[in-house]
Amino acid sequence: MKVKASQVRKTVAAVMDKYNNDAGLLVSILQDIQAEYNYLPRAAVVEVSRRAGVPLTRVYSVATFFKAFSLTERGRHLIHVCIG
């Protein structure tokens, strides 16, 4: 599912407004965006960086550090297997 850049900008703007553009809430911002698209589109990551005033590398480092975030499209259903 390809997302349109204009739609991504609107979504990011709404989420960022919800959190008052607070870069300290970066994880929550990314969670809300991922909830909308089921992954973090590149355009969204770039827009978050721009609007929050933080380097793009910082946003990517947060997005890649937490296993809950995905930078690639995923299916509608996720299957987790516990081997422990």
C-alpha positions in Angstrom: 0.0 0.0 0.0 1.8 3.1 -1.2 0.9 6.2 0.9 0.7 9.6 -0.6 3.1 12.2 0.7 0.3 14.8 1.2 -1.6 12.3 3.4 1.5 11.5 5.4 2.1 15.2 6.0 -1.5 15.6 7.3 -1.2 12.6 9.6 2.1 13.7 11.0 0.8 17.3 11.5 -2.2 15.9 13.4 0.0 13.7 15.6 2.6 16.4 16.2 -0.1 18.8 17.2 -1.5 16.3 19.6 1.9 16.2 21.3 2.6 19.9 20.9 5.6 19.2 18.7 7.5 18.0 21.7 10.6 16.1 20.6 10.8 14.5 24.0 7.7 12.4 23.1 9.3 11.0 20.0 8.5 7.4 20.8 4.8 8.2 21.4 4.7 10.2 18.1 6.1 7.3 16.2 3.8 4.9 17.8 0.7 6.9 16.7 2.0 7.2 13.2 2.7 3.5 13.0 -0.8 2.7 14.4 -2.1 4.7 11.4 -0.1 3.0 8.6 1.0 -0.3 10.3 4.6 0.8 9.7 6.7 4.0 9.6 6.7 5.4 6.0 10.0 7.2 5.1 8.0 10.4 4.3 6.6 10.3 7.9 10.0 9.9 9.5 11.4 12.8 7.5 8.4 15.0 8.3 8.6 14.2 12.1 12.3 15.1 12.0 11.5 18.4 10.3 8.6 19.4 12.5 10.2 18.3 15.8 13.5 20.0 14.9 15.6 17.0 15.6 18.2 15.4 13.3 16.8 12.7 10.9 19.5 10.3 12.3 18.0 10.6 15.8 14.5 9.8 14.5 15.9 6.8 12.6 17.9 5.6 15.6 14.7 5.6 17.8 12.7 3.9 15.1 15.4 1.1 14.6 16.2 0.7 18.3 12.7 -0.4 19.4 11.6 -3.7 17.9 8.0 -2.6 17.9 8.7 -0.2 15.0 8.9 -1.3 11.4 10.3 0.8 8.6 8.9 -1.6 6.0 5.3 -2.5 5.2 3.9 -5.4 7.2 0.9 -7.6 6.8 -2.4 -6.9 8.6 -1.8 -9.7 11.1 1.4 -10.3 13.0 2.2 -13.7 14.4 4.5 -14.0 17.4 5.9 -17.4 18.6 7.1 -17.8 22.2 9.8 -20.4 22.5 10.5 -19.7 26.2 
